[in-house]
Amino acid sequence: MAKLDDDKAQDVVFIDLKGKSAMADGLVVASGRSHRHVGAMADHLLRSLKEAGYGRCRVEGLPACDWVLIDTGDVIIHLFRPEVRAFYNIEKIWSVEPPANRAAI
């Protein structure tokens, strides 16, 4: 998640799935400001993962960069444009408050 912070990702959330799902141990959900920002974050993250020995990540959504999904095996990373993230509301699926709602409480 430090790489996402370096790339100025917005509203980064980690959702712990241990004991809740067999598909992964956790999800990372983050937003970028634009198509280009989401694409750059995904590219930088994929390079870092490859350098760390996770070169076999599966990636979906790179051409459009509205929602890029990076599956590392243990952790699934979702990078969204803000309006796409609001539409799909993944945090609600896993019963986690989105960052904007947490700040209002």
C-alpha positions in Angstrom: 0.0 0.0 0.0 3.0 2.3 0.3 3.3 2.3 -3.5 -0.3 3.5 -3.7 0.5 6.3 -1.2 3.6 7.3 -3.3 1.3 7.5 -6.4 -1.2 9.7 -4.6 -4.0 7.1 -4.6 -7.1 8.4 -2.9 -9.3 6.7 -0.2 -7.2 3.5 0.1 -8.9 0.8 2.1 -7.7 -2.7 3.0 -10.5 -5.3 3.6 -9.4 -8.3 5.6 -11.1 -11.4 4.1 -9.4 -14.1 6.3 -12.1 -16.4 7.4 -14.7 -14.7 5.2 -13.7 -15.9 1.7 -11.6 -18.5 0.1 -10.8 -16.4 -2.9 -8.2 -14.2 -1.2 -6.9 -13.1 2.2 -7.6 -9.4 1.5 -8.8 -6.7 -0.9 -7.2 -3.3 -1.5 -9.6 -0.7 -2.9 -8.3 2.7 -4.0 -9.2 5.5 -6.3 -7.4 7.6 -8.9 -8.3 11.0 -10.2 -8.6 10.0 -13.9 -8.2 7.2 -16.4 -4.5 8.2 -16.8 -4.0 8.3 -13.0 -5.6 4.8 -12.5 -3.5 3.4 -15.4 -0.3 4.9 -14.0 -1.0 3.5 -10.5 -1.7 0.1 -12.0 1.5 0.2 -14.1 3.7 1.3 -11.2 2.1 -1.3 -8.9 2.6 -4.1 -11.4 6.3 -3.2 -11.8 6.8 -3.2 -8.0 5.0 -6.5 -7.7 7.2 -8.0 -10.4 10.3 -6.8 -8.8 9.1 -8.3 -5.5 8.7 -11.7 -7.1 4.9 -11.5 -7.9 5.3 -11.4 -11.6 2.4 -13.8 -12.3 -0.3 -11.3 -11.3 -3.5 -11.4 -13.4 -4.7 -8.0 -14.6 -8.1 -6.9 -15.9 -9.3 -3.5 -17.1 -6.1 -1.9 -18.2 -7.2 -0.7 -21.6 -10.1 1.4 -20.3 -8.7 2.2 -16.8 -12.1 2.8 -15.2 -11.6 -0.2 -12.9 -8.3 -2.1 -12.9 -8.2 -5.4 -11.0 -4.9 -6.9 -10.1 -5.0 -10.4 -8.6 -1.8 -11.3 -6.8 -3.3 -14.5 -5.4 -3.4 -13.6 -1.8 -4.6 -10.0 -2.2 -6.8 -8.6 -4.9 -6.3 -4.9 -5.7 -9.1 -2.8 -7.2 -8.2 0.6 -8.6 -11.1 2.8 -9.6 -12.0 6.2 -11.0 -14.1 7.7 -8.2 -17.5 7.6 -10.0 -17.0 4.0 -10.9 -16.0 3.1 -7.4 -19.2 4.8 -6.1 -21.3 2.9 -8.6 -20.0 -0.6 -7.7 -19.5 0.2 -4.0 -17.3 -2.9 -3.2 -16.9 -1.8 0.4 -20.6 -2.3 1.0 -20.5 -5.8 -0.3 -18.0 -6.7 2.4 -19.7 -4.5 5.0 -16.9 -1.9 5.2 -17.8 1.8 5.4 -16.4 3.8 2.4 -13.8 6.4 3.5 -16.2 9.4 2.8 -18.8 8.0 5.2 -16.3 7.2 7.9 -15.1 10.8 7.9 -18.6 12.1 8.5 -19.2 10.0 11.6 
